[in-house]
Amino acid sequence: MKRVGEKATRLDRFYAALIDGLIGIFAAVPIFITVGFDKLAEPTFSLTVMLLAYGLIAGLVLHGYLLYHYGQTIGKNFMSIRIENLDDSKASLTTIYVKRMIPMQLLSLVPFGGQIISGLVNPLFIFGKEKRCLHDYVAKTKVCYTNN
């Protein structure tokens, strides 16, 4: 049985990430249409910066309200889990964005390994004893069940 404050299972976190990922794909459709797949295959530096900005802004538009008020993305809200500080308090929007999300997005831009660390190593950390991804360790957060 899932209890409020208990760390979320890996499977529930996966489902939440899957929901958020699908939403993110739909949010990226305007970019695919506007920019085109050919330019996305080998983006220039300015296009990379624009895509990063678009992603951060789209994330705030889609998830900002829930993140600010409840420490949740749409997927986490659906799964009744939230991002918390290690002291069990709801993580602030600043903690979530500045310490948790932006570092991983910036890391993904680093040539020769950044995408491997942010895209593969980061989520594989969840299989550790603490059930926390690399971004949770960076931000000093965890994901637990909630009433919302």
C-alpha positions as CSV (number, residue, x, y, z in Angstrom):
1,M,0.0,0.0,0.0
2,K,1.2,3.5,-0.9
3,R,1.5,5.9,2.0
4,V,1.9,9.6,1.9
5,G,5.5,10.5,2.4
6,E,6.8,7.1,1.3
7,K,9.3,7.2,-1.6
8,A,7.6,6.6,-4.9
9,T,8.3,3.2,-6.6
10,R,10.5,3.2,-9.6
11,L,7.5,2.0,-11.7
12,D,5.3,5.0,-10.6
13,R,8.1,7.4,-11.4
14,F,8.6,5.7,-14.8
15,Y,4.9,6.1,-15.6
16,A,5.0,9.8,-14.5
17,A,8.0,10.4,-16.7
18,L,6.3,8.6,-19.6
19,I,3.3,10.8,-19.3
20,D,5.5,13.9,-19.1
21,G,7.5,12.7,-22.0
22,L,4.5,12.2,-24.2
23,I,3.3,15.7,-23.3
24,G,6.7,17.0,-24.2
25,I,6.6,15.3,-27.6
26,F,3.4,17.1,-28.4
27,A,4.8,20.4,-27.1
28,A,7.7,20.0,-29.5
29,V,5.5,19.6,-32.6
30,P,5.6,23.4,-33.3
31,I,9.4,23.2,-33.3
32,F,9.4,20.3,-35.8
33,I,7.0,22.1,-38.1
34,T,8.8,25.5,-37.8
35,V,12.4,24.4,-37.9
36,G,12.2,21.2,-39.8
37,F,13.9,17.8,-39.1
38,D,16.9,18.5,-41.4
39,K,18.0,21.5,-39.3
40,L,17.4,19.6,-36.0
41,A,19.7,16.8,-37.2
42,E,22.7,19.1,-37.0
43,P,21.6,22.2,-35.1
44,T,23.7,25.3,-34.9
45,F,24.7,26.8,-31.6
46,S,22.0,29.5,-31.9
47,L,19.4,26.9,-32.7
48,T,20.5,24.8,-29.7
49,V,20.1,27.8,-27.4
50,M,16.7,28.5,-28.9
51,L,15.6,24.9,-28.4
52,L,16.9,25.0,-24.8
53,A,14.9,28.2,-24.1
54,Y,11.8,26.8,-25.8
55,G,12.0,23.6,-23.7
56,L,12.4,25.6,-20.4
57,I,9.6,27.9,-21.3
58,A,7.3,25.1,-22.5
59,G,8.0,23.2,-19.4
60,L,7.0,26.2,-17.2
61,V,3.9,26.7,-19.2
62,L,2.8,23.1,-19.0
63,H,3.9,22.2,-15.5
64,G,4.6,25.6,-13.8
65,Y,1.4,25.8,-11.9
66,L,1.6,22.3,-10.5
67,L,5.3,22.6,-9.8
68,Y,4.9,25.9,-7.9
69,H,1.9,24.8,-5.8
70,Y,2.4,21.1,-5.4
71,G,5.9,20.1,-6.5
72,Q,4.4,18.1,-9.3
73,T,4.5,17.8,-13.1
74,I,1.3,16.6,-14.9
75,G,2.6,13.0,-14.8
76,K,3.5,13.2,-11.1
77,N,0.1,14.7,-10.3
78,F,-1.6,11.8,-12.2
79,M,0.5,9.3,-10.2
80,S,0.0,11.1,-6.9
81,I,3.7,11.7,-6.3
82,R,5.6,14.9,-5.8
83,I,9.1,16.3,-5.6
84,E,10.2,16.9,-2.0
85,N,13.3,18.2,-0.2
86,L,15.1,15.6,1.9
87,D,13.4,17.1,5.0
88,D,10.0,16.0,3.5
89,S,8.9,19.5,2.6
90,K,7.6,20.3,-0.9
91,A,10.5,21.4,-3.1
92,S,10.2,25.0,-4.3
93,L,9.9,25.9,-8.0
94,T,13.4,27.3,-7.8
95,T,14.8,24.1,-6.4
96,I,13.1,22.0,-9.0
97,Y,14.0,24.2,-12.0
98,V,17.4,25.7,-11.0
99,K,18.9,22.7,-9.2
100,R,17.1,19.7,-10.7
101,M,16.1,20.4,-14.3
102,I,18.4,23.0,-15.7
103,P,21.7,21.3,-14.7
104,M,20.6,18.1,-16.5
105,Q,19.5,20.0,-19.6
106,L,22.8,22.0,-19.7
107,L,24.7,18.8,-19.2
108,S,23.0,17.2,-22.2
109,L,24.6,20.0,-24.3
110,V,28.1,19.0,-23.4
111,P,29.7,17.2,-26.4
112,F,31.2,13.7,-25.9
113,G,29.3,12.4,-22.9
114,G,26.8,15.0,-21.7
115,Q,23.9,13.3,-23.3
116,I,25.0,9.9,-22.0
117,I,25.2,11.2,-18.5
118,S,21.9,13.2,-18.6
119,G,20.0,10.7,-20.7
120,L,21.3,7.3,-19.4
121,V,23.3,7.6,-16.3
122,N,20.9,10.1,-14.7
123,P,17.9,7.8,-14.7
124,L,19.9,4.6,-14.0
125,F,20.7,6.1,-10.5
126,I,17.1,5.3,-9.6
127,F,18.1,1.6,-9.3
128,G,20.3,2.5,-6.3
129,K,19.2,1.8,-2.7
130,E,17.8,5.4,-2.3
131,K,15.6,5.2,-5.4
132,R,16.8,8.7,-6.5
133,C,18.0,9.8,-9.9
134,L,21.2,11.7,-10.4
135,H,19.2,15.0,-10.6
136,D,17.7,14.2,-7.2
137,Y,21.2,14.0,-5.7
138,V,22.2,17.2,-7.4
139,A,19.1,19.1,-6.1
140,K,19.0,17.2,-2.8
141,T,15.4,16.1,-3.5
142,K,13.4,12.9,-3.6
143,V,10.0,11.8,-5.0
144,C,7.3,10.6,-2.6
145,Y,3.6,9.9,-2.5
146,T,1.2,12.7,-1.7
147,N,-2.5,13.3,-1.3
148,N,-2.7,15.5,-4.5
